[in-house]
Amino acid sequence: MNKSELVDAVAAKTGLTKAHSADAIDAVISSIQEALKAGGQVSLIGFGVFATGERPARTGRNPRTGEEIQIPACRLPKFKPGKGLRDAVALPKPVAPVKSKVKAESKVEKPAAAKAEKSAAKTEKAAKKSSK
């Protein structure tokens, strides 16, 4: 969706004209930009948080020549989506199959029975060795 499609969608949902919708969207965007430019953040509950982050200066390489270059420090805008937006965009979770209790109990009993047989075999071997 581009800006003109967003203007059309806002106009359709609010009943405003396209010109008023475009003005409203421009006002929201410029307000967010001004707040970030001043070093603040904009929190829209359920949607997300617009903030800025610092990236320190670092040394990089020109991929064409391999020459080392200095990349200056900068401040970048960041967006962290809120729970409402994440939930709206997320794919539905697959439902795990439910295991029946009968199968789970039989799996638990088998190792216990095998352990008992192994310990009985060990005691028989130990008895044979001690009788020799």
A tleap script that builds the chain and sets N, CA, C and O, in Angstrom:
source leaprc.protein.ff14SB
mol = sequence {
  NMET ASN LYS SER GLU LEU VAL ASP ALA VAL
  ALA ALA LYS THR GLY LEU THR LYS ALA HIE
  SER ALA ASP ALA ILE ASP ALA VAL ILE SER
  SER ILE GLN GLU ALA LEU LYS ALA GLY GLY
  GLN VAL SER LEU ILE GLY PHE GLY VAL PHE
  ALA THR GLY GLU ARG PRO ALA ARG THR GLY
  ARG ASN PRO ARG THR GLY GLU GLU ILE GLN
  ILE PRO ALA CYS ARG LEU PRO LYS PHE LYS
  PRO GLY LYS GLY LEU ARG ASP ALA VAL ALA
  LEU PRO LYS PRO VAL ALA PRO VAL LYS SER
  LYS VAL LYS ALA GLU SER LYS VAL GLU LYS
  PRO ALA ALA ALA LYS ALA GLU LYS SER ALA
  ALA LYS THR GLU LYS ALA ALA LYS LYS SER
  SER CLYS
}
set mol.1.N position { 0.852 -1.164 0.000 }
set mol.1.CA position { 0.000 0.000 0.000 }
set mol.1.C position { 0.904 1.236 0.000 }
set mol.1.O position { 1.812 1.353 0.823 }
set mol.2.N position { 0.652 2.121 -0.901 }
set mol.2.CA position { 1.403 3.376 -0.939 }
set mol.2.C position { 0.566 4.479 -0.289 }
set mol.2.O position { -0.531 4.224 0.209 }
set mol.3.N position { 1.089 5.693 -0.298 }
set mol.3.CA position { 0.423 6.796 0.410 }
set mol.3.C position { -0.950 7.112 -0.176 }
set mol.3.O position { -1.894 7.348 0.578 }
set mol.4.N position { -1.085 7.122 -1.495 }
set mol.4.CA position { -2.389 7.449 -2.093 }
set mol.4.C position { -3.423 6.369 -1.764 }
set mol.4.O position { -4.596 6.683 -1.562 }
set mol.5.N position { -3.008 5.115 -1.709 }
set mol.5.CA position { -3.930 4.045 -1.325 }
set mol.5.C position { -4.315 4.177 0.150 }
set mol.5.O position { -5.454 3.901 0.527 }
set mol.6.N position { -3.356 4.600 0.983 }
set mol.6.CA position { -3.646 4.831 2.393 }
set mol.6.C position { -4.645 5.984 2.550 }
set mol.6.O position { -5.569 5.900 3.360 }
set mol.7.N position { -4.463 7.035 1.792 }
set mol.7.CA position { -5.400 8.172 1.818 }
set mol.7.C position { -6.798 7.697 1.429 }
set mol.7.O position { -7.782 8.068 2.068 }
set mol.8.N position { -6.886 6.878 0.383 }
set mol.8.CA position { -8.190 6.356 -0.041 }
set mol.8.C position { -8.831 5.509 1.054 }
set mol.8.O position { -10.032 5.623 1.300 }
set mol.9.N position { -8.044 4.665 1.709 }
set mol.9.CA position { -8.572 3.801 2.764 }
set mol.9.C position { -9.052 4.621 3.957 }
set mol.9.O position { -10.110 4.331 4.515 }
set mol.10.N position { -8.294 5.635 4.356 }
set mol.10.CA position { -8.698 6.487 5.484 }
set mol.10.C position { -9.954 7.263 5.118 }
set mol.10.O position { -10.857 7.401 5.942 }
set mol.11.N position { -10.020 7.763 3.911 }
set mol.11.CA position { -11.212 8.500 3.480 }
set mol.11.C position { -12.438 7.603 3.495 }
set mol.11.O position { -13.516 8.040 3.898 }
set mol.12.N position { -12.292 6.357 3.062 }
set mol.12.CA position { -13.420 5.427 3.030 }
set mol.12.C position { -13.889 5.067 4.441 }
set mol.12.O position { -15.089 4.938 4.682 }
set mol.13.N position { -12.942 4.904 5.376 }
set mol.13.CA position { -13.318 4.500 6.735 }
set mol.13.C position { -13.850 5.653 7.574 }
set mol.13.O position { -14.705 5.443 8.434 }
set mol.14.N position { -13.364 6.862 7.341 }
set mol.14.CA position { -13.765 7.985 8.188 }
set mol.14.C position { -14.867 8.839 7.584 }
set mol.14.O position { -15.536 9.574 8.310 }
set mol.15.N position { -15.073 8.763 6.288 }
set mol.15.CA position { -16.062 9.602 5.635 }
set mol.15.C position { -15.523 10.988 5.310 }
set mol.15.O position { -16.270 11.851 4.848 }
set mol.16.N position { -14.233 11.208 5.548 }
set mol.16.CA position { -13.613 12.485 5.187 }
set mol.16.C position { -13.329 12.514 3.693 }
set mol.16.O position { -13.327 11.481 3.023 }
set mol.17.N position { -13.092 13.702 3.194 }
set mol.17.CA position { -12.689 13.798 1.791 }
set mol.17.C position { -11.249 13.319 1.666 }
set mol.17.O position { -10.529 13.221 2.660 }
set mol.18.N position { -10.837 13.024 0.445 }
set mol.18.CA position { -9.463 12.579 0.225 }
set mol.18.C position { -8.467 13.677 0.604 }
set mol.18.O position { -7.386 13.380 1.113 }
set mol.19.N position { -8.816 14.926 0.364 }
set mol.19.CA position { -7.926 16.036 0.704 }
set mol.19.C position { -7.748 16.142 2.220 }
set mol.19.O position { -6.634 16.334 2.707 }
set mol.20.N position { -8.854 16.014 2.966 }
set mol.20.CA position { -8.760 16.066 4.428 }
set mol.20.C position { -7.998 14.858 4.974 }
set mol.20.O position { -7.220 14.982 5.920 }
set mol.21.N position { -8.227 13.697 4.374 }
set mol.21.CA position { -7.503 12.494 4.798 }
set mol.21.C position { -6.011 12.638 4.539 }
set mol.21.O position { -5.199 12.260 5.384 }
set mol.22.N position { -5.640 13.176 3.392 }
set mol.22.CA position { -4.228 13.384 3.073 }
set mol.22.C position { -3.608 14.377 4.043 }
set mol.22.O position { -2.472 14.184 4.475 }
set mol.23.N position { -4.333 15.440 4.396 }
set mol.23.CA position { -3.829 16.410 5.371 }
set mol.23.C position { -3.624 15.763 6.736 }
set mol.23.O position { -2.623 16.021 7.404 }
set mol.24.N position { -4.570 14.922 7.149 }
set mol.24.CA position { -4.464 14.247 8.446 }
set mol.24.C position { -3.254 13.301 8.479 }
set mol.24.O position { -2.512 13.272 9.460 }
set mol.25.N position { -3.065 12.543 7.416 }
set mol.25.CA position { -1.933 11.617 7.350 }
set mol.25.C position { -0.619 12.387 7.343 }
set mol.25.O position { 0.325 12.003 8.033 }
set mol.26.N position { -0.550 13.456 6.579 }
set mol.26.CA position { 0.662 14.287 6.557 }
set mol.26.C position { 0.954 14.870 7.935 }
set mol.26.O position { 2.114 14.940 8.344 }
set mol.27.N position { -0.087 15.289 8.656 }
set mol.27.CA position { 0.097 15.855 9.992 }
set mol.27.C position { 0.631 14.804 10.958 }
set mol.27.O position { 1.506 15.100 11.773 }
set mol.28.N position { 0.119 13.588 10.877 }
set mol.28.CA position { 0.595 12.507 11.752 }
set mol.28.C position { 2.056 12.198 11.454 }
set mol.28.O position { 2.867 12.084 12.373 }
set mol.29.N position { 2.392 12.065 10.197 }
set mol.29.CA position { 3.765 11.731 9.809 }
set mol.29.C position { 4.732 12.837 10.220 }
set mol.29.O position { 5.808 12.549 10.743 }
set mol.30.N position { 4.366 14.092 9.992 }
set mol.30.CA position { 5.267 15.193 10.353 }
set mol.30.C position { 5.408 15.310 11.867 }
set mol.30.O position { 6.484 15.661 12.351 }
set mol.31.N position { 4.357 15.026 12.624 }
set mol.31.CA position { 4.447 15.057 14.082 }
set mol.31.C position { 5.384 13.972 14.600 }
set mol.31.O position { 6.163 14.210 15.523 }
set mol.32.N position { 5.311 12.797 14.016 }
set mol.32.CA position { 6.216 11.709 14.404 }
set mol.32.C position { 7.649 12.086 14.065 }
set mol.32.O position { 8.551 11.870 14.875 }
set mol.33.N position { 7.874 12.644 12.886 }
set mol.33.CA position { 9.218 13.052 12.484 }
set mol.33.C position { 9.779 14.109 13.424 }
set mol.33.O position { 10.944 14.025 13.812 }
set mol.34.N position { 8.990 15.089 13.795 }
set mol.34.CA position { 9.450 16.145 14.692 }
set mol.34.C position { 9.814 15.593 16.063 }
set mol.34.O position { 10.821 15.991 16.649 }
set mol.35.N position { 8.994 14.675 16.576 }
set mol.35.CA position { 9.275 14.086 17.884 }
set mol.35.C position { 10.583 13.276 17.844 }
set mol.35.O position { 11.385 13.346 18.775 }
set mol.36.N position { 10.792 12.517 16.775 }
set mol.36.CA position { 12.019 11.724 16.656 }
set mol.36.C position { 13.229 12.625 16.441 }
set mol.36.O position { 14.312 12.340 16.951 }
set mol.37.N position { 13.056 13.695 15.701 }
set mol.37.CA position { 14.144 14.643 15.448 }
set mol.37.C position { 14.603 15.292 16.751 }
set mol.37.O position { 15.787 15.576 16.926 }
set mol.38.N position { 13.655 15.527 17.665 }
set mol.38.CA position { 13.968 16.117 18.961 }
set mol.38.C position { 14.551 15.091 19.935 }
set mol.38.O position { 14.928 15.442 21.053 }
set mol.39.N position { 14.627 13.827 19.516 }
set mol.39.CA position { 15.197 12.783 20.372 }
set mol.39.C position { 14.179 12.062 21.222 }
set mol.39.O position { 14.552 11.249 22.068 }
set mol.40.N position { 12.910 12.335 21.023 }
set mol.40.CA position { 11.861 11.691 21.798 }
set mol.40.C position { 11.382 10.412 21.145 }
set mol.40.O position { 11.995 9.895 20.211 }
set mol.41.N position { 10.282 9.921 21.656 }
set mol.41.CA position { 9.659 8.743 21.056 }
set mol.41.C position { 8.157 8.940 21.001 }
set mol.41.O position { 7.601 9.765 21.727 }
set mol.42.N position { 7.503 8.180 20.137 }
set mol.42.CA position { 6.055 8.253 19.976 }
set mol.42.C position { 5.496 6.865 20.238 }
set mol.42.O position { 5.813 5.916 19.521 }
set mol.43.N position { 4.659 6.746 21.272 }
set mol.43.CA position { 4.051 5.464 21.629 }
set mol.43.C position { 2.583 5.479 21.244 }
set mol.43.O position { 1.816 6.329 21.696 }
set mol.44.N position { 2.209 4.539 20.413 }
set mol.44.CA position { 0.806 4.369 20.025 }
set mol.44.C position { 0.371 3.017 20.584 }
set mol.44.O position { 0.704 1.973 20.023 }
set mol.45.N position { -0.368 3.039 21.681 }
set mol.45.CA position { -0.758 1.821 22.376 }
set mol.45.C position { -1.481 0.879 21.417 }
set mol.45.O position { -2.409 1.277 20.714 }
set mol.46.N position { -1.039 -0.363 21.404 }
set mol.46.CA position { -1.625 -1.373 20.524 }
set mol.46.C position { -1.019 -1.390 19.138 }
set mol.46.O position { -1.170 -2.373 18.413 }
set mol.47.N position { -0.336 -0.326 18.754 }
set mol.47.CA position { 0.278 -0.271 17.429 }
set mol.47.C position { 1.781 -0.442 17.519 }
set mol.47.O position { 2.341 -1.339 16.888 }
set mol.48.N position { 2.451 0.416 18.305 }
set mol.48.CA position { 3.889 0.293 18.440 }
set mol.48.C position { 4.528 1.573 18.940 }
set mol.48.O position { 3.849 2.540 19.284 }
set mol.49.N position { 5.867 1.552 18.971 }
set mol.49.CA position { 6.648 2.676 19.467 }
set mol.49.C position { 7.654 3.090 18.400 }
set mol.49.O position { 8.431 2.269 17.912 }
set mol.50.N position { 7.630 4.365 18.046 }
set mol.50.CA position { 8.642 4.945 17.174 }
set mol.50.C position { 9.687 5.577 18.085 }
set mol.50.O position { 9.335 6.350 18.976 }
set mol.51.N position { 10.961 5.266 17.878 }
set mol.51.CA position { 12.045 5.816 18.690 }
set mol.51.C position { 13.276 5.974 17.809 }
set mol.51.O position { 13.256 5.630 16.628 }
set mol.52.N position { 14.340 6.494 18.393 }
set mol.52.CA position { 15.601 6.610 17.666 }
set mol.52.C position { 16.659 5.777 18.364 }
set mol.52.O position { 16.579 5.527 19.567 }
set mol.53.N position { 17.640 5.356 17.605 }
set mol.53.CA position { 18.763 4.605 18.133 }
set mol.53.C position { 20.065 5.167 17.605 }
set mol.53.O position { 20.129 5.683 16.489 }
set mol.54.N position { 21.090 5.062 18.408 }
set mol.54.CA position { 22.412 5.558 18.016 }
set mol.54.C position { 23.228 4.421 17.421 }
set mol.54.O position { 23.225 3.310 17.950 }
set mol.55.N position { 23.913 4.687 16.341 }
set mol.55.CA position { 24.855 3.736 15.752 }
set mol.55.C position { 26.237 4.383 15.845 }
set mol.55.O position { 26.448 5.461 15.290 }
set mol.56.N position { 27.183 3.739 16.540 }
set mol.56.CA position { 28.509 4.353 16.713 }
set mol.56.C position { 29.309 4.354 15.409 }
set mol.56.O position { 29.006 3.623 14.466 }
set mol.57.N position { 30.347 5.206 15.391 }
set mol.57.CA position { 31.243 5.237 14.230 }
set mol.57.C position { 31.987 3.910 14.156 }
set mol.57.O position { 32.254 3.280 15.180 }
set mol.58.N position { 32.315 3.496 12.953 }
set mol.58.CA position { 33.012 2.211 12.793 }
set mol.58.C position { 33.838 2.238 11.520 }
set mol.58.O position { 33.691 3.126 10.681 }
set mol.59.N position { 34.701 1.254 11.395 }
set mol.59.CA position { 35.525 1.113 10.203 }
set mol.59.C position { 34.889 0.063 9.316 }
set mol.59.O position { 34.541 -1.024 9.778 }
set mol.60.N position { 34.737 0.386 8.042 }
set mol.60.CA position { 34.175 -0.555 7.088 }
set mol.60.C position { 35.113 -0.745 5.913 }
set mol.60.O position { 36.210 -0.186 5.887 }
set mol.61.N position { 34.690 -1.521 4.958 }
set mol.61.CA position { 35.499 -1.768 3.765 }
set mol.61.C position { 34.677 -1.477 2.524 }
set mol.61.O position { 33.491 -1.799 2.445 }
set mol.62.N position { 35.344 -0.855 1.552 }
set mol.62.CA position { 34.725 -0.652 0.259 }
set mol.62.C position { 34.731 -2.011 -0.442 }
set mol.62.O position { 35.807 -2.557 -0.686 }
set mol.63.N position { 33.574 -2.573 -0.771 }
set mol.63.CA position { 33.544 -3.908 -1.356 }
set mol.63.C position { 34.208 -3.986 -2.738 }
set mol.63.O position { 34.662 -5.052 -3.154 }
set mol.64.N position { 34.259 -2.873 -3.429 }
set mol.64.CA position { 34.839 -2.877 -4.769 }
set mol.64.C position { 36.374 -2.882 -4.713 }
set mol.64.O position { 37.022 -3.622 -5.453 }
set mol.65.N position { 36.952 -2.051 -3.826 }
set mol.65.CA position { 38.411 -1.913 -3.781 }
set mol.65.C position { 39.043 -2.601 -2.586 }
set mol.65.O position { 40.248 -2.852 -2.591 }
set mol.66.N position { 38.253 -2.915 -1.552 }
set mol.66.CA position { 38.807 -3.511 -0.353 }
set mol.66.C position { 39.435 -2.484 0.577 }
set mol.66.O position { 39.962 -2.845 1.629 }
set mol.67.N position { 39.386 -1.216 0.207 }
set mol.67.CA position { 39.983 -0.140 0.996 }
set mol.67.C position { 39.155 0.104 2.265 }
set mol.67.O position { 37.924 0.082 2.224 }
set mol.68.N position { 39.848 0.339 3.403 }
set mol.68.CA position { 39.160 0.648 4.644 }
set mol.68.C position { 38.619 2.078 4.589 }
set mol.68.O position { 39.294 2.997 4.124 }
set mol.69.N position { 37.374 2.245 5.081 }
set mol.69.CA position { 36.780 3.573 5.130 }
set mol.69.C position { 36.176 3.779 6.516 }
set mol.69.O position { 35.820 2.817 7.198 }
set mol.70.N position { 36.067 5.036 6.922 }
set mol.70.CA position { 35.452 5.365 8.199 }
set mol.70.C position { 33.977 5.676 7.966 }
set mol.70.O position { 33.629 6.520 7.139 }
set mol.71.N position { 33.117 4.981 8.709 }
set mol.71.CA position { 31.684 5.222 8.634 }
set mol.71.C position { 31.318 6.049 9.856 }
set mol.71.O position { 31.536 5.599 10.981 }
set mol.72.N position { 30.767 7.244 9.672 }
set mol.72.CA position { 30.490 8.116 10.820 }
set mol.72.C position { 29.321 7.607 11.672 }
set mol.72.O position { 28.501 6.811 11.214 }
set mol.73.N position { 29.267 8.080 12.910 }
set mol.73.CA position { 28.154 7.754 13.804 }
set mol.73.C position { 26.880 8.392 13.259 }
set mol.73.O position { 26.926 9.422 12.586 }
set mol.74.N position { 25.761 7.777 13.552 }
set mol.74.CA position { 24.493 8.333 13.086 }
set mol.74.C position { 23.360 7.954 14.042 }
set mol.74.O position { 23.502 7.065 14.882 }
set mol.75.N position { 22.265 8.633 13.896 }
set mol.75.CA position { 21.061 8.351 14.663 }
set mol.75.C position { 19.999 7.878 13.673 }
set mol.75.O position { 19.741 8.531 12.662 }
set mol.76.N position { 19.390 6.737 13.977 }
set mol.76.CA position { 18.424 6.133 13.059 }
set mol.76.C position { 17.055 5.983 13.716 }
set mol.76.O position { 16.971 5.795 14.929 }
set mol.77.N position { 15.997 6.064 12.939 }
set mol.77.CA position { 14.671 5.785 13.498 }
set mol.77.C position { 14.472 4.279 13.648 }
set mol.77.O position { 14.954 3.490 12.836 }
set mol.78.N position { 13.749 3.897 14.707 }
set mol.78.CA position { 13.430 2.492 14.950 }
set mol.78.C position { 11.936 2.383 15.213 }
set mol.78.O position { 11.297 3.339 15.653 }
set mol.79.N position { 11.397 1.219 14.941 }
set mol.79.CA position { 9.989 0.960 15.236 }
set mol.79.C position { 9.887 -0.389 15.915 }
set mol.79.O position { 10.406 -1.387 15.415 }
set mol.80.N position { 9.221 -0.418 17.052 }
set mol.80.CA position { 8.977 -1.671 17.762 }
set mol.80.C position { 7.470 -1.896 17.771 }
set mol.80.O position { 6.735 -1.123 18.387 }
set mol.81.N position { 6.999 -2.945 17.094 }
set mol.81.CA position { 5.557 -3.166 17.026 }
set mol.81.C position { 4.975 -3.540 18.385 }
set mol.81.O position { 5.623 -4.207 19.192 }
set mol.82.N position { 3.750 -3.100 18.622 }
set mol.82.CA position { 3.038 -3.428 19.850 }
set mol.82.C position { 2.337 -4.774 19.738 }
set mol.82.O position { 2.267 -5.366 18.661 }
set mol.83.N position { 1.820 -5.245 20.866 }
set mol.83.CA position { 1.177 -6.560 20.913 }
set mol.83.C position { -0.021 -6.638 19.967 }
set mol.83.O position { -0.216 -7.656 19.302 }
set mol.84.N position { -0.811 -5.590 19.901 }
set mol.84.CA position { -1.989 -5.597 19.027 }
set mol.84.C position { -1.604 -5.778 17.567 }
set mol.84.O position { -2.250 -6.535 16.842 }
set mol.85.N position { -0.550 -5.085 17.130 }
set mol.85.CA position { -0.093 -5.214 15.745 }
set mol.85.C position { 0.514 -6.590 15.492 }
set mol.85.O position { 0.260 -7.205 14.456 }
set mol.86.N position { 1.314 -7.071 16.440 }
set mol.86.CA position { 1.914 -8.408 16.278 }
set mol.86.C position { 0.842 -9.476 16.180 }
set mol.86.O position { 0.925 -10.372 15.340 }
set mol.87.N position { -0.173 -9.382 17.044 }
set mol.87.CA position { -1.247 -10.374 17.022 }
set mol.87.C position { -2.058 -10.293 15.731 }
set mol.87.O position { -2.498 -11.320 15.214 }
set mol.88.N position { -2.260 -9.091 15.208 }
set mol.88.CA position { -3.044 -8.922 13.979 }
set mol.88.C position { -2.307 -9.491 12.769 }
set mol.88.O position { -2.939 -9.992 11.840 }
set mol.89.N position { -0.984 -9.417 12.774 }
set mol.89.CA position { -0.190 -9.843 11.626 }
set mol.89.C position { 0.222 -11.315 11.725 }
set mol.89.O position { 0.467 -11.955 10.703 }
set mol.90.N position { 0.300 -11.849 12.928 }
set mol.90.CA position { 0.825 -13.203 13.153 }
set mol.90.C position { -0.025 -14.259 12.451 }
set mol.90.O position { -1.242 -14.135 12.321 }
set mol.91.N position { 0.667 -15.293 12.010 }
set mol.91.CA position { -0.022 -16.446 11.427 }
set mol.91.C position { -0.676 -17.241 12.543 }
set mol.91.O position { -0.184 -17.238 13.671 }
set mol.92.N position { -1.770 -17.917 12.251 }
set mol.92.CA position { -2.389 -18.726 13.300 }
set mol.92.C position { -1.461 -19.865 13.705 }
set mol.92.O position { -0.798 -20.476 12.866 }
set mol.93.N position { -1.428 -20.138 15.010 }
set mol.93.CA position { -0.556 -21.199 15.517 }
set mol.93.C position { -1.165 -22.557 15.182 }
set mol.93.O position { -2.374 -22.742 15.319 }
set mol.94.N position { -0.334 -23.513 14.742 }
set mol.94.CA position { -0.877 -24.837 14.457 }
set mol.94.C position { -1.282 -25.525 15.759 }
set mol.94.O position { -0.614 -25.388 16.783 }
set mol.95.N position { -2.361 -26.250 15.701 }
set mol.95.CA position { -2.854 -26.951 16.876 }
set mol.95.C position { -2.117 -28.278 16.974 }
set mol.95.O position { -2.116 -29.071 16.033 }
set mol.96.N position { -1.487 -28.512 18.126 }
set mol.96.CA position { -0.749 -29.757 18.340 }
set mol.96.C position { -1.746 -30.883 18.571 }
set mol.96.O position { -2.759 -30.691 19.242 }
set mol.97.N position { -1.459 -32.068 18.012 }
set mol.97.CA position { -2.370 -33.191 18.236 }
set mol.97.C position { -2.351 -33.596 19.709 }
set mol.97.O position { -1.305 -33.576 20.357 }
set mol.98.N position { -3.518 -33.961 20.223 }
set mol.98.CA position { -3.637 -34.353 21.619 }
set mol.98.C position { -3.334 -35.835 21.716 }
set mol.98.O position { -3.938 -36.653 21.022 }
set mol.99.N position { -2.383 -36.175 22.592 }
set mol.99.CA position { -2.033 -37.585 22.794 }
set mol.99.C position { -2.982 -38.169 23.832 }
set mol.99.O position { -3.330 -37.524 24.821 }
set mol.100.N position { -3.381 -39.388 23.580 }
set mol.100.CA position { -4.278 -40.017 24.541 }
set mol.100.C position { -3.489 -40.457 25.770 }
set mol.100.O position { -2.291 -40.728 25.684 }
set mol.101.N position { -4.164 -40.525 26.904 }
set mol.101.CA position { -3.503 -40.885 28.157 }
set mol.101.C position { -3.069 -42.341 28.167 }
set mol.101.O position { -2.091 -42.684 28.830 }
set mol.102.N position { -3.769 -43.198 27.452 }
set mol.102.CA position { -3.451 -44.626 27.431 }
set mol.102.C position { -2.066 -44.836 26.832 }
set mol.102.O position { -1.263 -45.601 27.366 }
set mol.103.N position { -1.788 -44.156 25.725 }
set mol.103.CA position { -0.482 -44.292 25.082 }
set mol.103.C position { 0.616 -43.735 25.973 }
set mol.103.O position { 1.688 -44.331 26.084 }
set mol.104.N position { 0.359 -42.603 26.607 }
set mol.104.CA position { 1.366 -41.990 27.456 }
set mol.104.C position { 1.671 -42.880 28.652 }
set mol.104.O position { 2.832 -42.992 29.045 }
set mol.105.N position { 0.652 -43.523 29.247 }
set mol.105.CA position { 0.881 -44.401 30.393 }
set mol.105.C position { 1.652 -45.643 29.990 }
set mol.105.O position { 2.511 -46.101 30.744 }
set mol.106.N position { 1.368 -46.204 28.816 }
set mol.106.CA position { 2.071 -47.402 28.385 }
set mol.106.C position { 3.535 -47.093 28.096 }
set mol.106.O position { 4.397 -47.949 28.296 }
set mol.107.N position { 3.829 -45.880 27.629 }
set mol.107.CA position { 5.215 -45.496 27.392 }
set mol.107.C position { 5.972 -45.370 28.703 }
set mol.107.O position { 7.162 -45.678 28.767 }
set mol.108.N position { 5.296 -44.923 29.742 }
set mol.108.CA position { 5.946 -44.763 31.038 }
set mol.108.C position { 6.227 -46.118 31.652 }
set mol.108.O position { 7.269 -46.308 32.279 }
set mol.109.N position { 5.309 -47.071 31.481 }
set mol.109.CA position { 5.454 -48.379 32.097 }
set mol.109.C position { 6.548 -49.208 31.454 }
set mol.109.O position { 7.213 -49.978 32.146 }
set mol.110.N position { 6.757 -49.076 30.151 }
set mol.110.CA position { 7.757 -49.886 29.464 }
set mol.110.C position { 9.166 -49.656 29.997 }
set mol.110.O position { 9.857 -50.634 30.282 }
set mol.111.N position { 9.624 -48.424 30.147 }
set mol.111.CA position { 10.972 -48.240 30.673 }
set mol.111.C position { 11.111 -48.761 32.102 }
set mol.111.O position { 12.165 -49.286 32.461 }
set mol.112.N position { 10.082 -48.628 32.915 }
set mol.112.CA position { 10.152 -49.114 34.289 }
set mol.112.C position { 10.268 -50.635 34.297 }
set mol.112.O position { 11.030 -51.191 35.087 }
set mol.113.N position { 9.524 -51.310 33.432 }
set mol.113.CA position { 9.589 -52.766 33.350 }
set mol.113.C position { 10.961 -53.200 32.834 }
set mol.113.O position { 11.528 -54.180 33.316 }
set mol.114.N position { 11.488 -52.473 31.862 }
set mol.114.CA position { 12.809 -52.813 31.326 }
set mol.114.C position { 13.882 -52.624 32.388 }
set mol.114.O position { 14.817 -53.421 32.461 }
set mol.115.N position { 13.771 -51.593 33.207 }
set mol.115.CA position { 14.736 -51.369 34.287 }
set mol.115.C position { 14.684 -52.501 35.301 }
set mol.115.O position { 15.722 -52.936 35.800 }
set mol.116.N position { 13.497 -52.975 35.607 }
set mol.116.CA position { 13.344 -54.063 36.567 }
set mol.116.C position { 13.982 -55.342 36.033 }
set mol.116.O position { 14.628 -56.076 36.781 }
set mol.117.N position { 13.801 -55.609 34.739 }
set mol.117.CA position { 14.404 -56.799 34.136 }
set mol.117.C position { 15.926 -56.714 34.143 }
set mol.117.O position { 16.605 -57.704 34.416 }
set mol.118.N position { 16.471 -55.510 33.838 }
set mol.118.CA position { 17.921 -55.322 33.835 }
set mol.118.C position { 18.501 -55.505 35.228 }
set mol.118.O position { 19.551 -56.128 35.383 }
set mol.119.N position { 17.830 -54.970 36.245 }
set mol.119.CA position { 18.346 -55.108 37.609 }
set mol.119.C position { 18.264 -56.553 38.063 }
set mol.119.O position { 19.145 -57.012 38.790 }
set mol.120.N position { 17.229 -57.290 37.655 }
set mol.120.CA position { 17.116 -58.712 38.003 }
set mol.120.C position { 18.241 -59.503 37.337 }
set mol.120.O position { 18.817 -60.405 37.946 }
set mol.121.N position { 18.555 -59.158 36.074 }
set mol.121.CA position { 19.640 -59.850 35.363 }
set mol.121.C position { 20.981 -59.558 36.027 }
set mol.121.O position { 21.831 -60.445 36.109 }
set mol.122.N position { 21.184 -58.342 36.497 }
set mol.122.CA position { 22.437 -57.979 37.175 }
set mol.122.C position { 22.592 -58.751 38.480 }
set mol.122.O position { 23.686 -59.212 38.802 }
set mol.123.N position { 21.505 -58.892 39.228 }
set mol.123.CA position { 21.592 -59.621 40.495 }
set mol.123.C position { 21.865 -61.099 40.249 }
set mol.123.O position { 22.575 -61.725 41.036 }
set mol.124.N position { 21.316 -61.678 39.173 }
set mol.124.CA position { 21.593 -63.070 38.833 }
set mol.124.C position { 23.060 -63.257 38.481 }
set mol.124.O position { 23.681 -64.228 38.913 }
set mol.125.N position { 23.629 -62.326 37.691 }
set mol.125.CA position { 25.039 -62.395 37.324 }
set mol.125.C position { 25.920 -62.268 38.554 }
set mol.125.O position { 26.915 -62.979 38.699 }
set mol.126.N position { 25.540 -61.351 39.438 }
set mol.126.CA position { 26.304 -61.146 40.660 }
set mol.126.C position { 26.247 -62.407 41.532 }
set mol.126.O position { 27.243 -62.765 42.161 }
set mol.127.N position { 25.102 -63.077 41.574 }
set mol.127.CA position { 24.949 -64.297 42.376 }
set mol.127.C position { 25.796 -65.416 41.795 }
set mol.127.O position { 26.405 -66.185 42.538 }
set mol.128.N position { 25.840 -65.512 40.453 }
set mol.128.CA position { 26.656 -66.542 39.797 }
set mol.128.C position { 28.138 -66.324 40.063 }
set mol.128.O position { 28.871 -67.282 40.309 }
set mol.129.N position { 28.590 -65.059 40.015 }
set mol.129.CA position { 29.999 -64.728 40.238 }
set mol.129.C position { 30.390 -65.032 41.686 }
set mol.129.O position { 31.480 -65.545 41.940 }
set mol.130.N position { 29.512 -64.722 42.625 }
set mol.130.CA position { 29.844 -64.935 44.033 }
set mol.130.C position { 29.830 -66.427 44.388 }
set mol.130.O position { 30.514 -66.838 45.325 }
set mol.131.N position { 29.059 -67.246 43.652 }
set mol.131.CA position { 29.019 -68.686 43.913 }
set mol.131.C position { 30.240 -69.390 43.364 }
set mol.131.O position { 30.537 -70.498 43.810 }
set mol.132.N position { 30.961 -68.814 42.428 }
set mol.132.CA position { 32.148 -69.429 41.826 }
set mol.132.C position { 33.289 -69.328 42.732 }
set mol.132.O position { 34.381 -69.790 42.403 }
savepdb mol mol.pdb
quit
